[in-house]
Amino acid sequence: MTRTMCLAAILVTVLVPAPAARQSSMPPDWPQVTGQLEQAVLGDDAAGVRRARTDLLRLLAAGPATDRAALLHYAIAYAGWRLSTNPAVSARERDDLLDDAETRLKTAVKLDPEFAEGYALLSGVYGLKINFSPMSGILLGPRSGGAIDRAEQLEPENPRVLLSRGIGKFNTPAMFGGSLKDAEACLWRAIDRFAVESPAKPFPAWGRFDAHAWLGQVLARRGDKAAARAEYERALEVAPKSGWVQFVLMPALEKK
């Protein structure tokens, strides 16, 4: 259960500032919708995430230009990915949301083959599907790896790319390439990159909370409870209402 809920905070998938064309061509209400989306994510407000996703679908239905469509598909996929791990979401809706996110991210990277964030989040969506259906790892594991490899080729120092790689390394069995050491290195690098990325940058600008929460889990697994607790506390500084950290990760740490 902990692992499933952990993936909610996910994903995965570091962004250097997005190309100007992705931002400047957006409709006037784009900053408001994406701002509300991330506020809802950090506030554990599933209803707010749903509303933002509906608004994003409306913007997409209005027929955006190609240069803005990739980012709109990405934002809708991001919202669905977040919702898919909410405990109140049924298994059927969860699977539908992840299928939709996969389709939209494939569309996003087709529209913009240089979209590193799209590949990174796609890797995370595959990872979440594997978490819910381990047997699918035979097919989806290589797809997840291929997507994050492509993201790293495009933007190796993007914090969300590093975040997605770190989560993947943490959750993948060692026999298939997982590594606690590599996961920790990726997550520290992600945190370093987030430190120089302006919190006020346009969407996508998520991941600070996730990086600390996932690093805490890595540190907990290797037995450093004090350091893990410090990372969880840093995560709560970003998202004080996180039920995942307060009621899952922190209690699990105390039981170790």
C-alpha positions in Angstrom: 0.0 0.0 0.0 2.8 2.4 0.9 4.5 1.8 -2.4 1.3 2.5 -4.3 0.6 5.7 -2.4 4.2 6.7 -2.8 3.8 6.6 -6.6 1.0 9.2 -6.2 3.5 11.7 -5.2 5.1 10.8 -8.2 7.3 10.8 -10.7 8.4 10.1 -11.6 9.2 12.5 -14.5 13.9 18.5 -14.5 13.1 21.2 -16.4 15.3 23.9 -17.6 12.9 26.7 -18.5 10.5 25.5 -21.2 11.0 26.9 -24.6 9.3 30.3 -25.0 7.0 29.0 -27.7 5.4 26.5 -25.3 4.5 29.3 -22.9 3.9 32.5 -24.9 1.3 30.9 -27.2 -0.9 29.7 -24.4 -4.4 31.2 -23.8 -4.8 33.9 -21.1 -6.3 31.5 -18.6 -3.5 28.9 -18.9 -1.5 30.2 -15.9 -4.6 30.3 -13.8 -5.6 26.7 -14.6 -2.1 25.2 -14.2 -1.6 27.2 -11.0 -4.9 25.8 -9.6 -3.9 22.4 -10.7 -0.6 22.4 -8.8 -2.2 24.1 -5.7 -4.7 21.2 -5.6 -2.0 18.6 -6.0 0.0 20.0 -3.1 -3.1 20.4 -1.0 -4.3 16.8 -1.4 -7.4 18.2 -3.1 -8.6 15.5 -5.6 -11.7 17.5 -6.5 -9.5 20.5 -7.3 -7.3 18.3 -9.6 -10.4 17.1 -11.3 -11.7 20.6 -11.9 -8.3 21.7 -13.3 -8.2 18.6 -15.6 -11.7 19.5 -16.9 -10.6 23.1 -17.6 -7.5 21.8 -19.4 -9.7 19.5 -21.6 -11.8 22.5 -22.4 -8.7 24.5 -23.5 -7.6 21.6 -25.7 -11.1 21.2 -27.2 -10.9 24.9 -28.3 -8.4 23.8 -30.9 -5.0 25.1 -29.8 -2.1 25.5 -32.2 0.4 22.6 -32.5 3.0 24.4 -30.4 0.7 24.6 -27.4 -1.1 21.3 -27.9 1.9 19.2 -26.7 2.0 21.0 -23.4 -1.8 20.8 -23.0 -1.7 17.1 -23.5 1.1 16.8 -21.0 -0.8 18.9 -18.4 -3.9 16.7 -18.8 -1.8 13.6 -18.5 -0.1 15.0 -15.4 -3.5 15.6 -13.7 -4.7 12.1 -14.5 -1.5 10.6 -13.3 -1.9 12.4 -10.0 -5.5 11.4 -9.7 -4.8 7.7 -10.5 -3.1 7.2 -7.1 -5.8 8.8 -5.0 -7.4 6.2 -2.6 -10.9 7.4 -3.5 -10.4 6.6 -7.2 -11.7 3.2 -8.2 -9.5 0.6 -9.9 -11.4 1.0 -13.1 -11.1 4.8 -13.2 -7.5 4.6 -12.2 -6.7 2.3 -15.2 -8.7 4.6 -17.5 -6.8 7.6 -16.3 -3.4 5.9 -16.8 -4.4 4.7 -20.3 -5.5 8.3 -21.1 -2.3 9.7 -19.7 -0.2 7.3 -21.8 -2.1 8.2 -25.0 -1.8 11.9 -24.4 2.0 11.7 -23.6 2.6 9.7 -26.7 0.7 12.4 -28.6 2.7 15.1 -26.9 6.1 13.7 -27.8 4.9 13.0 -31.3 4.0 16.7 -31.6 7.2 17.8 -30.0 9.9 15.1 -30.3 12.3 17.2 -28.2 9.9 17.3 -25.2 12.0 15.8 -22.5 9.4 16.2 -19.8 6.9 14.3 -21.9 9.2 11.3 -22.1 10.0 11.5 -18.4 6.3 11.5 -17.3 5.5 8.8 -19.8 8.2 6.7 -18.1 6.5 7.4 -14.8 3.1 6.4 -16.1 4.5 3.1 -17.3 6.0 2.6 -13.9 2.7 3.2 -12.2 1.0 0.8 -14.4 3.6 -1.8 -13.5 3.0 -1.1 -9.8 -0.7 -1.9 -10.2 -0.1 -4.9 -12.5 3.4 -6.4 -11.9 3.0 -8.9 -14.7 2.8 -6.0 -17.2 6.4 -5.2 -16.4 7.5 -7.7 -19.0 6.1 -5.4 -21.7 6.1 -2.0 -20.0 9.4 -2.2 -18.2 11.4 -1.7 -21.5 9.0 1.0 -22.6 9.6 2.9 -19.3 13.3 2.5 -19.6 13.3 3.7 -23.2 11.2 6.7 -22.4 13.5 7.9 -19.5 16.6 7.2 -21.6 15.2 9.5 -24.3 14.4 12.2 -21.7 18.0 12.0 -20.4 19.4 12.3 -23.9 17.4 15.5 -24.4 17.8 17.2 -21.0 20.1 15.3 -18.6 20.0 18.0 -15.9 16.3 18.6 -16.0 15.1 18.1 -12.4 11.9 16.2 -13.3 13.9 13.9 -15.6 16.3 13.2 -12.7 13.3 12.7 -10.4 11.7 10.2 -12.7 15.0 8.3 -13.1 15.5 8.2 -9.4 12.0 6.9 -8.7 12.5 4.2 -11.4 15.8 3.1 -9.9 14.2 2.9 -6.4 11.2 0.8 -7.5 12.9 -1.5 -10.0 14.3 -4.8 -8.7 18.1 -5.0 -8.8 18.0 -7.9 -11.3 16.3 -5.6 -13.8 18.6 -2.6 -13.2 17.3 -1.1 -10.0 19.8 0.5 -7.6 19.3 2.2 -4.2 22.7 4.0 -4.7 21.7 5.2 -8.2 18.3 6.3 -6.9 19.8 8.4 -4.2 22.3 10.0 -6.5 19.6 10.9 -9.0 17.3 12.4 -6.3 20.1 14.5 -4.8 20.9 15.8 -8.2 17.2 16.6 -8.8 17.0 18.5 -5.5 20.1 20.5 -6.5 18.5 21.4 -9.9 15.3 22.4 -8.2 17.2 24.7 -6.0 18.2 26.8 -9.0 14.9 26.6 -10.8 12.6 29.5 -9.9 9.5 28.3 -8.0 7.6 31.0 -10.0 8.5 29.5 -13.4 5.5 28.7 -15.7 4.1 25.2 -15.8 5.5 22.5 -15.7 7.1 23.4 -12.4 6.2 20.5 -10.1 8.5 18.0 -8.3 10.2 19.6 -5.3 7.8 17.9 -2.9 8.2 14.6 -4.7 12.0 14.7 -4.7 12.2 15.1 -0.9 9.5 12.5 -0.3 11.3 9.9 -2.5 14.7 10.7 -1.2 13.3 10.1 2.3 12.2 6.7 1.3 15.6 5.8 -0.1 17.3 7.0 3.1 14.8 5.0 5.2 15.4 1.8 3.2 19.1 2.1 3.9 18.5 2.6 7.6 19.1 6.3 8.1 16.0 7.2 10.0 17.1 10.7 11.0 18.0 11.7 7.5 14.8 10.2 6.1 12.7 12.2 8.7 14.5 15.4 7.7 13.6 14.8 4.0 9.9 14.1 4.9 9.9 17.3 6.9 11.3 19.2 3.9 8.5 17.6 1.8 5.9 18.9 4.2 7.4 22.4 4.0 6.3 22.3 0.3 3.0 20.4 0.8 1.9 20.7 4.5 -1.3 18.9 3.9 0.2 15.8 2.4 -1.6 12.8 3.8 0.9 10.5 2.1 3.8 11.9 4.2 1.9 12.5 7.4 -0.1 9.3 7.6 2.0 6.8 5.5 5.6 7.6 5.3 6.2 9.1 8.7 4.4 6.3 10.6 6.2 3.7 8.5 9.5 5.3 9.5 8.6 5.1 13.2 7.9 1.4 12.9 11.4 0.6 11.5 
